[in-house]
């Protein structure tokens, strides 16, 4: 029986290590333009755009720093949008779509080895943006998930750490970060 412990679920991974369930990859993202128009940036930087680019207009523009540390994790299983939201919050993370978009724009090669995405809710359900490679070029898809659709198990997800609370699982995560 393969059981994950808290130590290996939240252990940081170096870029040289193979992908393993629950490992975290930290990436510093700088120069985030929080006043940007994501649709223009996407069309100017990506050669292949699939889906409904107009959905980007529903993306909540977050306030935040121009530099953040994203914590990417790879669950190695299909997740529904609700399960993804639970995984983020139980790890003490919150999604930062602009930071993740900016990371993929400035480093498109990252999505070749680490296809990744994020989602956001609106009045009609879950919208998502996914970054990956196809036919040797970086691609982005903007679309909506129906209730019966899940994220593919090959995808990575990211968030920024939330403030520490003694009553949240994120405290365990942060303590383990300090050990490594």
Secondary structure, 3 states (H helix, E strand, C coil): CCCCCHHHHCCECCCCCCCCCCCEEEEEECCCCCCCCHHHHHHHHCCEEEECHHHHHHCCCCCCCCCEEEEEECCCCCECHHHHHHHHHHCCEECCHHHHHHHHHHCCCHHHHCCEEEEEEECCEEEEEEEEEECCEEEEEEEEECCCCCECCCCEEEEEECCCCCCCCHHHHHHHHHHC
